[in-house]
Amino acid sequence: MTETNKKKKSEWLEWAKAILIAIVIGLLLQNFVMATSVVEGESMDPTLEDGERVIFNKFIYLIDSPERGDIVIIQHPSKNYVKRVIGLPGETIEMQNHILYIDDQEVAQDFIGNEAINSTGNFGPIHIPEDSYFVMGDNRAKSRDSRNGLGLIKEEDIIGRSELIYYPFDQWGLTR
């Protein structure tokens, strides 16, 4: 084998190694750090719209716990859901006359508009167990959530926090 052929073969091996390493790093990032999800339905309007694609952080809840207001991805047997954390473990939550109460204290819902607040309806009081969360969609009139169907969400079923809308490109931005 000539020196030129050896050099070409070595160059191809280096490229193959670099590509293989990039693929492995990409798979590790997707499985353990970041992943993507498609928003289905109107339950998070206007924060997230049907068909938008989001990047969610899978790593954050390995080192921290969900906080009130976080938009989370919930793993459910039938499909994944995107909802907002409203009630935390150990709290008692209720909605009376369009006012959210947590542990008998009025809580502002700055992340949604008055129309959504006024369409929430009364519920509760509901005590949230230590390993669970109460979630709702931002479009309260059209959301399957802890009030109606999903129930309280176990901590291990929350697989990430939505961080960024990446498609469509004109909607690009943070999801908070």
C-alpha positions in Angstrom: 0.0 0.0 0.0 1.4 3.4 -1.0 1.9 6.2 1.4 -1.0 8.2 -0.3 -3.4 5.3 0.1 -2.4 4.9 3.8 -3.0 8.6 4.3 -6.5 8.4 2.6 -7.4 5.3 4.6 -6.3 7.0 7.9 -8.3 10.1 6.9 -11.5 8.1 6.3 -11.0 6.3 9.6 -10.7 9.6 11.4 -13.9 10.9 9.7 -15.8 7.7 10.6 -14.7 8.0 14.2 -15.8 11.6 14.3 -19.2 10.8 12.8 -19.6 7.8 15.2 -18.7 10.0 18.2 -21.2 12.7 17.1 -24.0 10.1 16.7 -23.3 8.6 20.2 -23.2 12.1 21.8 -26.5 13.0 20.0 -28.2 9.8 21.2 -27.0 10.4 24.8 -28.2 14.0 24.7 -31.6 13.0 23.3 -32.1 10.2 25.8 -30.8 11.9 28.9 -30.7 15.7 28.5 -32.9 17.1 25.8 -35.7 15.8 23.6 -38.4 17.1 21.3 -42.2 16.9 21.4 -45.1 18.0 19.2 -47.9 19.9 20.9 -51.2 18.2 20.0 -54.5 20.0 20.6 -55.6 23.3 22.0 -55.2 22.7 25.8 -52.1 25.0 26.2 -53.4 27.9 23.9 -52.2 30.6 23.7 -48.8 29.6 25.3 -48.3 26.6 23.1 -50.4 26.0 19.9 -51.4 22.8 18.1 -48.6 21.6 15.9 -45.8 23.6 17.5 -42.6 21.7 18.2 -40.8 22.2 21.5 -37.5 21.2 23.0 -37.8 19.9 26.6 -35.2 19.4 29.2 -35.1 15.9 30.6 -32.2 16.4 32.9 -33.6 19.3 35.1 -35.9 17.1 37.2 -33.0 14.7 38.0 -31.5 17.4 40.1 -34.5 19.6 40.9 -38.3 19.3 41.4 -41.0 20.8 39.3 -42.1 24.3 40.4 -45.4 26.1 40.1 -45.8 27.5 36.7 -43.4 25.1 34.9 -44.7 23.7 31.6 -44.0 20.0 31.9 -44.1 16.9 29.7 -46.1 14.1 31.3 -45.6 10.5 30.2 -49.0 8.8 30.1 -49.7 5.2 28.8 -51.8 6.5 25.9 -49.6 9.6 24.9 -47.5 12.3 26.4 -49.2 15.5 27.6 -48.0 19.1 27.9 -49.4 20.9 31.0 -48.6 23.6 33.5 -47.8 22.7 37.2 -50.3 24.5 39.4 -50.3 22.6 42.7 -47.2 21.1 44.5 -46.9 18.0 46.7 -48.5 18.5 50.2 -50.7 21.4 49.1 -54.4 21.8 49.1 -55.8 23.4 46.0 -59.2 24.7 45.1 -60.9 27.1 42.7 -63.9 29.2 43.9 -65.5 32.0 42.0 -62.6 32.2 39.5 -60.0 32.6 42.3 -57.3 29.9 42.8 -56.6 29.1 46.4 -53.6 27.0 47.5 -53.5 26.2 51.3 -56.3 28.8 51.7 -54.2 31.6 50.2 -55.2 33.4 47.0 -52.7 32.7 44.2 -52.3 34.9 41.1 -52.3 33.1 37.7 -50.2 35.6 35.8 -49.4 33.1 33.1 -52.9 33.0 31.6 -55.5 35.6 30.7 -58.8 36.5 32.4 -60.8 34.5 29.8 -59.0 31.3 30.8 -59.3 32.1 34.5 -63.0 32.7 34.1 -63.6 29.4 32.3 -61.8 27.3 34.9 -64.9 26.5 37.0 -65.0 25.6 40.7 -63.3 22.5 42.1 -61.8 21.3 45.3 -60.5 21.4 47.8 -58.1 18.7 46.7 -55.2 17.6 48.9 -52.1 16.7 46.8 -50.1 13.8 48.1 -46.4 14.2 48.7 -45.4 12.4 45.5 -47.9 14.1 43.1 -48.6 17.3 41.3 -51.8 19.1 40.1 -51.6 20.2 36.5 -53.8 22.2 34.2 -53.7 23.4 30.6 -53.6 27.1 29.9 -56.8 26.8 27.8 -58.9 25.7 30.8 -62.1 25.2 28.8 -60.5 22.7 26.5 -58.0 20.9 28.7 -57.9 17.3 29.9 -55.9 17.7 33.1 -55.9 17.0 36.9 -59.5 18.3 37.1 -60.9 15.9 34.5 -59.3 12.8 33.3 -55.6 12.9 34.1 -55.9 13.1 37.8 -53.0 14.0 40.0 -49.6 13.4 38.3 -47.0 11.3 40.0 -43.5 12.8 40.1 -42.0 9.9 38.1 -44.4 10.6 35.2 -43.1 14.1 34.7 -40.3 13.5 32.2 -39.2 17.0 31.4 -39.7 20.8 31.4 -40.6 22.5 28.1 -37.9 25.1 27.3 -38.1 26.3 23.7 -40.4 26.4 20.7 -38.3 25.7 17.7 -41.0 25.2 15.0 -42.7 27.0 13.3 -39.7 29.3 13.0 -41.8 32.5 13.4 -42.9 31.2 16.8 -39.4 30.5 18.0 -38.8 31.4 21.7 -38.9 30.3 25.3 -42.0 28.6 26.6 -42.3 30.2 30.0 
